[in-house]
Amino acid sequence: MFEKRLNIKKTMWYLFANLAALLAAVLNALSLERQYPLMREFFLFFFFSEALTFCCLLFFEGKFGNLKGKKYIKKCLADWLIARGKTKLTFTRMFFLLIQILLLAIRPDFFKANIMMVIGILVILILFFMRAKDTAAIFAQATNKEASLQFLAAQASLPKKQKKTRIRIILALAAFLTYFILGVLISGFPQPKISDEYKKSFRPETFSGSVDHPAKDRAVVLEDNSRALIERVRMIRGAKERVILSTFDFRTDISGKTLLAALLDAADRGVPVKIVVDGICGLLRMEQNPYFFALSSHENIEIRIYNRINPLMPWRLMGRLHDKYLIVDTTAYILGGRNSFSYFLGDWPGHKNYDRDVLVYNAGGSMESSLYQVESYFNEIWNLKYTRTFHNQKSIGERACVKRATEELRELYAQYLADYPEAASPADYEAMTFPTKKITLLSNPTTAYAKEPTVFYALTKLMAQARESVTIHTPYIIANDFMYDAFAEIAAAVPEVRMMTNSVANNGNPFGAGDYQANFDKIRATGIQLLEYEGGVSYHGKSIVIDDDLSIVGSFNMDMRSVYLDTELMLVIDSEEVNAQLRDLLYRYEKECAIVQMDGSRIFPDGVTPQEISFKKEFNIKVLYNLLRWARKLL
């Protein structure tokens, strides 16, 4: 009697737990689908798993059982709720509910949420097939003596089969991991040499203009993060014919949403918008993100992803799009090193990086403007075979979460314009820019594979032609012998050569900090005067000043990724006025630098305090660098 009562209690617990999980799952899914688009697919997998489980019970009970009519249906319903494969059935529902609760509690970013839901889908599928197999075996061995004996024999040999299966799975995973790592290594080796053809075609004198024939382009450096966002919004707001945006990293924080909202507003006005983003951002930031769906589903907006991540083609994984620029009409463009989120744009609380752009104004709409060089480069990227369209189905825009995101963007945009009325007013580009003699675009090859180091070669040859001085600003220095030799050549040819980079403590890139620390003596041996920035905020600017006329700004870091793997752009500007502006901006950072002496010691001028390396940061630097130093050519 006691045993029977215990079984009833246990059965009631299963019934309550499963019914509660099913009800909570439906309610949570309706709530979460408003934020996470993949929740709909996640719920559908769960729903079909439940439905197929019930259908399996109907089939097996009908084939092997002896009940008919209402009793048959009631028996199947009871089995579905609490009986056949109790543990697996309950675990499926509880696991599904647990992921939903975590999503509701933590509200992770879209990439982490997507990973959680994909894992959930896989677990649900695996458990469904296990339940179906168990249910079939139970019915078969309960109604057929021969099947029962076969079932018992199969159970006896199960441990051996499971062991073999585990070994096969481990071997398969090891084989794929080996394939993946070898593929990644192939992508960065060998590092191509500069071709004789490019050496012959490169002529440093072509980057200088003439006083008698000045360029129509006018330019100004955008240094302040808040100003950089205002000018982007103002430029997009004034667009009448087209908007083109290229970026490495695009996130949906405050500044990212503001930029998305400005682009959406332009599209609503009938302005065609084209956006190209790197494949890493496409996977980590954009996939299943309703804010990007709000744009990609718009009839006047097209988004494409450069070199989308494909684990089956690891040899293409390391070739990334690192360009950052915005073109509006034939009027103006902004080009530099800023990514499209709040670290680099806007003035909001929290983490930030220092970076810079150049705004170039095509005065008079000249066809000789450098704007058309940037546009031609964009068209080459846009039409590559591995630049793919990102979710352009109009039906995506009808989903509840995308509609909610669209309305949020419009409300945010109105608030931003109210808070920053300057962004809503027309720009006087003639008044805010300086005249130039010539502006020339330097670019790496656009292939997704290892690249000929054209930008690095051009930059070093331009620097080696300097009459008096060269100043280089770069966040990282990760060099090989080819780069060390080029630095030494510049130091030997030019009277004064300085290079400013982040100190180890100030560097926001743990691997970059570790590599600089490990190769400090090699860099110092080139003869270049090293300055280490100690300002407390990670410095991300990529700029070069040559004498008092040439200024170079863009996305190129002095590391092997920029030299051989990434697409990169640097704008070479011949203008004494822009040069003076940039030189003054660079000097502001240099006043907060430690000066490295010939013996490797450091002098800290008055007011410069060395940043302290916390135990956590030092640990991260050492661990990350020691783990990955074998792959420094790829990082």
Secondary structure in CASP SS format (residue, H / E / C, confidence):
PFRMAT SS
TARGET T0000
AUTHOR 0000-0000-0000
METHOD secondary structure of the structure
MODEL  1
M C 1.00
F H 1.00
E H 1.00
K H 1.00
R H 1.00
L H 1.00
N H 1.00
I H 1.00
K H 1.00
K H 1.00
T H 1.00
M H 1.00
W H 1.00
Y H 1.00
L H 1.00
F H 1.00
A H 1.00
N H 1.00
L H 1.00
A H 1.00
A H 1.00
L H 1.00
L H 1.00
A H 1.00
A H 1.00
V H 1.00
L H 1.00
N H 1.00
A H 1.00
L H 1.00
S H 1.00
L H 1.00
E C 1.00
R C 1.00
Q C 1.00
Y C 1.00
P C 1.00
L H 1.00
M H 1.00
R H 1.00
E H 1.00
F H 1.00
F H 1.00
L H 1.00
F H 1.00
F H 1.00
F H 1.00
F H 1.00
S H 1.00
E H 1.00
A H 1.00
L H 1.00
T H 1.00
F H 1.00
C H 1.00
C H 1.00
L H 1.00
L H 1.00
F H 1.00
F H 1.00
E H 1.00
G H 1.00
K H 1.00
F H 1.00
G C 1.00
N C 1.00
L C 1.00
K C 1.00
G H 1.00
K H 1.00
K H 1.00
Y H 1.00
I H 1.00
K H 1.00
K H 1.00
C H 1.00
L H 1.00
A H 1.00
D H 1.00
W H 1.00
L H 1.00
I H 1.00
A C 1.00
R C 1.00
G C 1.00
K H 1.00
T H 1.00
K H 1.00
L H 1.00
T H 1.00
F H 1.00
T H 1.00
R H 1.00
M H 1.00
F H 1.00
F H 1.00
L H 1.00
L H 1.00
I H 1.00
Q H 1.00
I H 1.00
L H 1.00
L H 1.00
L H 1.00
A H 1.00
I H 1.00
R C 1.00
P C 1.00
D C 1.00
F H 1.00
F H 1.00
K H 1.00
A H 1.00
N H 1.00
I H 1.00
M H 1.00
M H 1.00
V H 1.00
I H 1.00
G H 1.00
I H 1.00
L H 1.00
V H 1.00
I H 1.00
L H 1.00
I H 1.00
L H 1.00
F H 1.00
F H 1.00
M H 1.00
R H 1.00
A H 1.00
K H 1.00
D H 1.00
T H 1.00
A H 1.00
A H 1.00
I H 1.00
F H 1.00
A H 1.00
Q H 1.00
A H 1.00
T H 1.00
N C 1.00
K H 1.00
E H 1.00
A H 1.00
S H 1.00
L H 1.00
Q H 1.00
F H 1.00
L H 1.00
A H 1.00
A H 1.00
Q H 1.00
A H 1.00
S C 1.00
L H 1.00
P H 1.00
K H 1.00
K H 1.00
Q H 1.00
K H 1.00
K H 1.00
T H 1.00
R H 1.00
I H 1.00
R H 1.00
I H 1.00
I H 1.00
L H 1.00
A H 1.00
L H 1.00
A H 1.00
A H 1.00
F H 1.00
L H 1.00
T H 1.00
Y H 1.00
F H 1.00
I H 1.00
L H 1.00
G H 1.00
V H 1.00
L H 1.00
I H 1.00
S H 1.00
G H 1.00
F C 1.00
P C 1.00
Q C 1.00
P C 1.00
K C 1.00
I C 1.00
S C 1.00
D H 1.00
E H 1.00
Y H 1.00
K H 1.00
K H 1.00
S H 1.00
F C 1.00
R C 1.00
P H 1.00
E H 1.00
T H 1.00
F H 1.00
S C 1.00
G C 1.00
S C 1.00
V C 1.00
D C 1.00
H C 1.00
P C 1.00
A C 1.00
K C 1.00
D E 1.00
R E 1.00
A E 1.00
V E 1.00
V E 1.00
L E 1.00
E C 1.00
D C 1.00
N H 1.00
S H 1.00
R H 1.00
A H 1.00
L H 1.00
I H 1.00
E H 1.00
R H 1.00
V H 1.00
R H 1.00
M H 1.00
I H 1.00
R H 1.00
G C 1.00
A C 1.00
K C 1.00
E C 1.00
R C 1.00
V E 1.00
I E 1.00
L E 1.00
S E 1.00
T E 1.00
F C 1.00
D C 1.00
F E 1.00
R C 1.00
T C 1.00
D C 1.00
I H 1.00
S H 1.00
G H 1.00
K H 1.00
T H 1.00
L H 1.00
L H 1.00
A H 1.00
A H 1.00
L H 1.00
L H 1.00
D H 1.00
A H 1.00
A H 1.00
D H 1.00
R C 1.00
G C 1.00
V C 1.00
P C 1.00
V E 1.00
K E 1.00
I E 1.00
V E 1.00
V E 1.00
D E 1.00
G H 1.00
I H 1.00
C H 1.00
G H 1.00
L H 1.00
L H 1.00
R H 1.00
M H 1.00
E C 1.00
Q C 1.00
N C 1.00
P H 1.00
Y H 1.00
F H 1.00
F H 1.00
A H 1.00
L H 1.00
S H 1.00
S C 1.00
H C 1.00
E C 1.00
N C 1.00
I E 1.00
E E 1.00
I E 1.00
R E 1.00
I E 1.00
Y E 1.00
N C 1.00
R C 1.00
I C 1.00
N C 1.00
P C 1.00
L C 1.00
M C 1.00
P H 1.00
W H 1.00
R H 1.00
L C 1.00
M C 1.00
G C 1.00
R C 1.00
L E 1.00
H C 1.00
D C 1.00
K C 1.00
Y E 1.00
L E 1.00
I E 1.00
V E 1.00
D C 1.00
T C 1.00
T C 1.00
A E 1.00
Y E 1.00
I E 1.00
L E 1.00
G E 1.00
G C 1.00
R C 1.00
N C 1.00
S E 1.00
F C 1.00
S C 1.00
Y C 1.00
F C 1.00
L C 1.00
G C 1.00
D C 1.00
W C 1.00
P C 1.00
G C 1.00
H C 1.00
K C 1.00
N C 1.00
Y E 1.00
D C 1.00
R C 1.00
D E 1.00
V E 1.00
L E 1.00
V E 1.00
Y E 1.00
N E 1.00
A H 1.00
G H 1.00
G H 1.00
S C 1.00
M C 1.00
E C 1.00
S C 1.00
S C 1.00
L H 1.00
Y H 1.00
Q H 1.00
V H 1.00
E H 1.00
S H 1.00
Y H 1.00
F H 1.00
N H 1.00
E H 1.00
I H 1.00
W H 1.00
N C 1.00
L C 1.00
K C 1.00
Y C 1.00
T E 1.00
R E 1.00
T E 1.00
F C 1.00
H C 1.00
N C 1.00
Q C 1.00
K H 1.00
S H 1.00
I H 1.00
G H 1.00
E H 1.00
R C 1.00
A H 1.00
C H 1.00
V H 1.00
K H 1.00
R H 1.00
A H 1.00
T H 1.00
E H 1.00
E H 1.00
L H 1.00
R H 1.00
E H 1.00
L H 1.00
Y H 1.00
A H 1.00
Q H 1.00
Y H 1.00
L H 1.00
A H 1.00
D H 1.00
Y C 1.00
P H 1.00
E H 1.00
A H 1.00
A H 1.00
S C 1.00
P C 1.00
A C 1.00
D C 1.00
Y H 1.00
E H 1.00
A H 1.00
M H 1.00
T C 1.00
F E 1.00
P E 1.00
T C 1.00
K C 1.00
K E 1.00
I E 1.00
T E 1.00
L E 1.00
L E 1.00
S E 1.00
N C 1.00
P C 1.00
T C 1.00
T C 1.00
A C 1.00
Y C 1.00
A C 1.00
K C 1.00
E C 1.00
P C 1.00
T H 1.00
V H 1.00
F H 1.00
Y H 1.00
A H 1.00
L H 1.00
T H 1.00
K H 1.00
L H 1.00
M H 1.00
A H 1.00
Q C 1.00
A C 1.00
R C 1.00
E C 1.00
S E 1.00
V E 1.00
T E 1.00
I E 1.00
H E 1.00
T C 1.00
P C 1.00
Y C 1.00
I E 1.00
I E 1.00
A C 1.00
N C 1.00
D H 1.00
F H 1.00
M H 1.00
Y H 1.00
D H 1.00
A H 1.00
F H 1.00
A H 1.00
E H 1.00
I H 1.00
A H 1.00
A H 1.00
A H 1.00
V C 1.00
P C 1.00
E E 1.00
V E 1.00
R E 1.00
M E 1.00
M E 1.00
T E 1.00
N E 1.00
S C 1.00
V C 1.00
A C 1.00
N C 1.00
N C 1.00
G C 1.00
N C 1.00
P H 1.00
F H 1.00
G H 1.00
A H 1.00
G H 1.00
D H 1.00
Y H 1.00
Q H 1.00
A H 1.00
N C 1.00
F H 1.00
D H 1.00
K H 1.00
I H 1.00
R H 1.00
A C 1.00
T C 1.00
G C 1.00
I C 1.00
Q E 1.00
L E 1.00
L E 1.00
E E 1.00
Y E 1.00
E C 1.00
G C 1.00
G C 1.00
V C 1.00
S C 1.00
Y E 1.00
H C 1.00
G C 1.00
K C 1.00
S E 1.00
I E 1.00
V E 1.00
I E 1.00
D C 1.00
D C 1.00
D C 1.00
L E 1.00
S E 1.00
I E 1.00
V E 1.00
G E 1.00
S C 1.00
F C 1.00
N C 1.00
M E 1.00
D E 1.00
M H 1.00
R H 1.00
S H 1.00
V H 1.00
Y H 1.00
L H 1.00
D C 1.00
T E 1.00
E C 1.00
L E 1.00
M E 1.00
L E 1.00
V E 1.00
I E 1.00
D E 1.00
S C 1.00
E H 1.00
E H 1.00
V H 1.00
N H 1.00
A H 1.00
Q H 1.00
L H 1.00
R H 1.00
D H 1.00
L H 1.00
L H 1.00
Y H 1.00
R H 1.00
Y H 1.00
E H 1.00
K C 1.00
E C 1.00
C E 1.00
A E 1.00
I E 1.00
V E 1.00
Q C 1.00
M C 1.00
D C 1.00
G C 1.00
S C 1.00
R E 1.00
I E 1.00
F C 1.00
P C 1.00
D C 1.00
G C 1.00
V C 1.00
T C 1.00
P C 1.00
Q C 1.00
E C 1.00
I C 1.00
S C 1.00
F H 1.00
K H 1.00
K H 1.00
E H 1.00
F H 1.00
N H 1.00
I H 1.00
K H 1.00
V H 1.00
L H 1.00
Y H 1.00
N H 1.00
L H 1.00
L H 1.00
R H 1.00
W H 1.00
A H 1.00
R C 1.00
K C 1.00
L C 1.00
L C 1.00
END
